[in-house]
Amino acid sequence: SVAVSGSNDQTGRHGTYLPEGRCTERIYYKCSDCAWTTYLWYHDSGYWVIGSDPDGCDSLSANIYIVSNEDLADVSGDWKESTSSGWSTNSNIAVVCQLPTAPQPTYGPT
Protein backbone atom coordinates (compact mmCIF):
# COMPACT_ATOMS: atom_id res chain seq x y z
CA SER A 1 0.00 0.00 0.00
CA VAL A 2 0.95 3.66 -0.23
CA ALA A 3 0.35 6.25 2.49
CA VAL A 4 -0.27 9.88 1.49
CA SER A 5 -0.06 12.70 4.05
CA GLY A 6 1.25 16.18 4.70
CA SER A 7 -0.64 18.43 2.27
CA ASN A 8 -2.27 21.65 3.43
CA ASP A 9 -5.08 22.13 0.90
CA GLN A 10 -5.68 18.52 -0.19
CA THR A 11 -6.17 16.81 3.17
CA GLY A 12 -9.21 14.96 1.81
CA ARG A 13 -6.72 12.98 -0.28
CA HIS A 14 -4.70 11.81 2.71
CA GLY A 15 -5.01 8.10 3.36
CA THR A 16 -4.04 4.59 2.39
CA TYR A 17 -3.88 3.77 -1.30
CA LEU A 18 -4.28 0.16 -2.40
CA PRO A 19 -3.33 -1.35 -5.77
CA GLU A 20 -6.27 -1.04 -8.16
CA GLY A 21 -4.82 -2.11 -11.49
CA ARG A 22 -2.00 -1.58 -13.92
CA CYS A 23 -1.26 0.93 -16.65
CA THR A 24 1.50 -0.21 -18.95
CA GLU A 25 4.27 -1.28 -16.54
CA ARG A 26 3.16 0.52 -13.40
CA ILE A 27 0.53 -0.17 -10.78
CA TYR A 28 -2.05 2.49 -10.05
CA TYR A 29 -3.76 2.89 -6.73
CA LYS A 30 -7.13 3.87 -5.26
CA CYS A 31 -7.49 5.40 -1.83
CA SER A 32 -9.37 3.15 0.57
CA ASP A 33 -10.09 5.71 3.29
CA CYS A 34 -9.79 9.22 1.82
CA ALA A 35 -12.57 11.77 2.28
CA TRP A 36 -12.76 12.05 -1.54
CA THR A 37 -12.52 9.35 -4.21
CA THR A 38 -8.87 9.61 -5.16
CA TYR A 39 -6.35 7.70 -7.26
CA LEU A 40 -2.59 7.72 -7.62
CA TRP A 41 -1.14 6.92 -11.02
CA TYR A 42 1.86 7.36 -13.28
CA HIS A 43 1.49 9.43 -16.44
CA ASP A 44 3.77 8.59 -19.38
CA SER A 45 4.90 12.21 -19.65
CA GLY A 46 6.89 11.64 -16.46
CA TYR A 47 4.53 12.52 -13.62
CA TRP A 48 3.12 10.75 -10.59
CA VAL A 49 -0.37 12.17 -10.18
CA ILE A 50 -2.89 12.15 -7.33
CA GLY A 51 -6.38 13.06 -8.48
CA SER A 52 -10.01 12.06 -8.92
CA ASP A 53 -9.98 10.20 -12.23
CA PRO A 54 -6.95 8.50 -13.80
CA ASP A 55 -8.78 8.00 -17.13
CA GLY A 56 -6.69 4.95 -17.95
CA CYS A 57 -3.63 6.79 -16.58
CA ASP A 58 -3.92 9.31 -19.44
CA SER A 59 -5.18 12.12 -17.22
CA LEU A 60 -3.03 15.00 -16.04
CA SER A 61 -5.92 16.35 -13.97
CA ALA A 62 -3.96 16.51 -10.73
CA ASN A 63 -4.58 17.72 -7.21
CA ILE A 64 -1.07 16.69 -6.14
CA TYR A 65 1.80 15.71 -8.43
CA ILE A 66 5.55 15.29 -8.79
CA VAL A 67 7.75 15.24 -11.89
CA SER A 68 9.51 11.88 -11.88
CA ASN A 69 9.86 8.80 -14.04
CA GLU A 70 11.19 6.71 -11.15
CA ASP A 71 9.29 3.81 -9.66
CA LEU A 72 7.06 5.18 -6.92
CA ALA A 73 9.24 3.76 -4.14
CA ASP A 74 12.27 5.60 -5.59
CA VAL A 75 10.66 9.01 -6.16
CA SER A 76 12.46 11.83 -4.39
CA GLY A 77 11.94 15.57 -4.27
CA ASP A 78 9.00 17.76 -3.37
CA TRP A 79 5.41 17.18 -4.45
CA LYS A 80 3.24 20.08 -5.56
CA GLU A 81 -0.37 20.58 -4.49
CA SER A 82 -3.24 22.58 -5.88
CA THR A 83 -4.18 25.50 -3.63
CA SER A 84 -6.60 28.39 -3.96
CA SER A 85 -3.73 30.51 -5.30
CA GLY A 86 -2.35 27.94 -7.75
CA TRP A 87 0.32 25.26 -7.52
CA SER A 88 2.40 25.22 -4.35
CA THR A 89 5.49 23.11 -3.64
CA ASN A 90 5.10 21.42 -0.28
CA SER A 91 8.07 19.53 1.15
CA ASN A 92 5.80 18.09 3.88
CA ILE A 93 3.80 15.96 1.46
CA ALA A 94 4.79 12.35 2.01
CA VAL A 95 3.95 9.52 -0.37
CA VAL A 96 5.35 6.43 1.30
CA CYS A 97 5.31 2.89 -0.05
CA GLN A 98 4.63 0.41 2.70
CA LEU A 99 5.90 -3.07 2.01
CA PRO A 100 3.72 -5.89 3.20
CA THR A 101 5.11 -7.42 6.35
CA ALA A 102 5.88 -11.10 6.21
CA PRO A 103 4.57 -13.22 9.04
CA GLN A 104 7.28 -13.64 11.66
CA PRO A 105 8.21 -17.11 12.84
CA THR A 106 7.17 -17.93 16.37
CA TYR A 107 9.81 -19.32 18.66
CA GLY A 108 9.39 -21.41 21.76
CA PRO A 109 8.05 -24.79 22.69
CA THR A 110 5.93 -26.48 20.04
C-alpha positions in Angstrom: 0.0 0.0 0.0 1.0 3.7 -0.2 0.3 6.2 2.5 -0.3 9.9 1.5 -0.1 12.7 4.1 1.3 16.2 4.7 -0.6 18.4 2.3 -2.3 21.6 3.4 -5.1 22.1 0.9 -5.7 18.5 -0.2 -6.2 16.8 3.2 -9.2 15.0 1.8 -6.7 13.0 -0.3 -4.7 11.8 2.7 -5.0 8.1 3.4 -4.0 4.6 2.4 -3.9 3.8 -1.3 -4.3 0.2 -2.4 -3.3 -1.3 -5.8 -6.3 -1.0 -8.2 -4.8 -2.1 -11.5 -2.0 -1.6 -13.9 -1.3 0.9 -16.6 1.5 -0.2 -18.9 4.3 -1.3 -16.5 3.2 0.5 -13.4 0.5 -0.2 -10.8 -2.0 2.5 -10.1 -3.8 2.9 -6.7 -7.1 3.9 -5.3 -7.5 5.4 -1.8 -9.4 3.1 0.6 -10.1 5.7 3.3 -9.8 9.2 1.8 -12.6 11.8 2.3 -12.8 12.0 -1.5 -12.5 9.4 -4.2 -8.9 9.6 -5.2 -6.4 7.7 -7.3 -2.6 7.7 -7.6 -1.1 6.9 -11.0 1.9 7.4 -13.3 1.5 9.4 -16.4 3.8 8.6 -19.4 4.9 12.2 -19.6 6.9 11.6 -16.5 4.5 12.5 -13.6 3.1 10.7 -10.6 -0.4 12.2 -10.2 -2.9 12.1 -7.3 -6.4 13.1 -8.5 -10.0 12.1 -8.9 -10.0 10.2 -12.2 -6.9 8.5 -13.8 -8.8 8.0 -17.1 -6.7 5.0 -18.0 -3.6 6.8 -16.6 -3.9 9.3 -19.4 -5.2 12.1 -17.2 -3.0 15.0 -16.0 -5.9 16.4 -14.0 -4.0 16.5 -10.7 -4.6 17.7 -7.2 -1.1 16.7 -6.1 1.8 15.7 -8.4 5.6 15.3 -8.8 7.7 15.2 -11.9 9.5 11.9 -11.9 9.9 8.8 -14.0 11.2 6.7 -11.1 9.3 3.8 -9.7 7.1 5.2 -6.9 9.2 3.8 -4.1 12.3 5.6 -5.6 10.7 9.0 -6.2 12.5 11.8 -4.4 11.9 15.6 -4.3 9.0 17.8 -3.4 5.4 17.2 -4.4 3.2 20.1 -5.6 -0.4 20.6 -4.5 -3.2 22.6 -5.9 -4.2 25.5 -3.6 -6.6 28.4 -4.0 -3.7 30.5 -5.3 -2.4 27.9 -7.7 0.3 25.3 -7.5 2.4 25.2 -4.4 5.5 23.1 -3.6 5.1 21.4 -0.3 8.1 19.5 1.2 5.8 18.1 3.9 3.8 16.0 1.5 4.8 12.4 2.0 3.9 9.5 -0.4 5.4 6.4 1.3 5.3 2.9 -0.1 4.6 0.4 2.7 5.9 -3.1 2.0 3.7 -5.9 3.2 5.1 -7.4 6.3 5.9 -11.1 6.2 4.6 -13.2 9.0 7.3 -13.6 11.7 8.2 -17.1 12.8 7.2 -17.9 16.4 9.8 -19.3 18.7 9.4 -21.4 21.8 8.1 -24.8 22.7 5.9 -26.5 20.0 
